[in-house]
Amino acid sequence: MRIFLQKYPATESAIVTLYGSLAKTGKGHLTDKVIRETFGAVECEVVFDTKTALTTHPNTLRIVGFAGGKECARAEVQSIGGGDILFDGEQPAALPDIYEHSTFSQIKTACTLQEIGLWEYIVQREGADLEEALARIWEQMKRSVAEGLANEGTIPGPLALQRKAAYLLRQKKDDESKETRENRLVCAYAFAVAEQNACAGEVVTAPTCGAAGVLASVLYYMQQRKNLSDSDIIRALGVAGLIGQIIKTNASVSGAECGCQAEIGSACSMAAAALSQLRSMDIDQTEYAAEIAMEHHLGLTCDPVGGLVQIPCIERNAVAAMRAINAVKLASLLQGTRRISFDAVVETMYRTGMDMNARYRETAEGGLASIQGL
C-alpha cells in the first residue's frame, strides 16, 4: 500500500479487492485492518472477492486509486510469501541475483572447493553490511518473544482463544527434567511470537508471519541456554536465511501456494540449519538436519480454523521448533548415512504442494478448518 501511494501520490481514495486465499482468510489475518491503517488518511474500501477464479498467484489483490472522483491509478499485486510482493507482472528476485549458485548442492561444492563454511560463503556474496542487517532482525525477534511473554488475555477473533505463552513459562515443576524444561521453554517462546502475530504485533517473517515463531524461539532458547553472543546468533541467522532463500527460489514459502509444509516446514529447515551453525556442524550435517526437518513436514496442509492464524497455526510453531532441535540431534548421530539430498526434498515439497487440493492450502476450506462449532 505504501508503494502504491509512493507511485501514485495524487490518490485521494482507493478500493482494494482481495482475491483467492487473501479473500478467504483475510479477516483472520487482519488484512483489511492493516490495509486501512497503511492507507492512513486516504479513504479505503476493502472488498473480499471469494468467487473470482484466479489464473495468477492465489494471494492476489487489486488496488484502484481515485482522485477528483475519477480513477487515477490501478495495480495488481501478488503476495508471494516471506514478506515479498510483486507488482503487475514483475518477476521474483531469484537467488542468482546475489549468488551465482541456486541449489544447496551447488553451494556445498563451492564451499568445499574454497574450504570455507556456509557463513563465510554468505559473507563473500552479501558484503560487510550483512551483519548489521541481521543484528536488527535479531533484535526484533527478541522483542517479539519478550512482548509475547508479557501479554496475556484473549487473542482477537471469534474463537476467543487464550494466549498461552506466559502460562507455559510459569509451568515449572520442582522435579522438571532437562528435556521437559527445554520443551516447555522452547514452546513458550514459539507461542509468544505466534501469538504476537495473531494479535497483529510486529514479528519477523521467517520465512512468513505465520511461521515466525519457529526460528525466533529456537535461537532465543539457545542463546539463553548456552550464553551465546549476538554475533553467534547472527551467523546462525545468516545460514537460516540462506536455506530459506534456496527453498523460495526452487519451491515456495507460501501456504496459499503449497500448504503449511511451505511455511512451517521451511521454518523448521531454517531453524535446523541455524542450530547446526551454532553447533559448528559441517556442511553435510547441516544439509542432513535441514533435510530431516523438511521431509517430516511433507504434505502438511494449511487449514486455519475460521481463517484465523490461531488454530492450528500457533501450536504448529511450537511443534516445529522442537522438531528442528530433534532433527539436528538426529543428524549429528547419523552422520554419513543420509540418502536424500536437501535439494530433492525441496523439489518434492513443491511438487506435493502443486498436487495438493486447493482446499488444503491456505483457503480455510478443508481439514481442521472444516470443523464446525469451534
Secondary structure, DSSP 8 states (H G I E B T S, - for coil): -HHHHHH-TT--EEEEEEEHHHHHHTTTTTHHHHHHHHHTTSEEEEEE--SS--SS-SEEEEEEEEETTEEEEEEEEEEEETTEEEETT-----GGGT-S--SHHHHHHHHHHHT--HHHHHHHHH-TTHHHHHHHHHHHHHHHHHHHHH--SB-SSTT--B--HHHHHT---TT--HHHHHHHHHHHHHHHHHHHHHTT-----SS-STTHHHHHHHHHHHHHHHT--HHHHHHHHHHHHHHHHHHHHHS---HHHH-GGGTHHHHHHHHHHHHHHHTT--HHHHHHHHHHHHHTTTT-----GGG-SSTTHHHHHHHHHHHHHHHHHHHHHSTT---S-HHHHHHHHHHHHHHS-GGGSTTSSSGGGG----
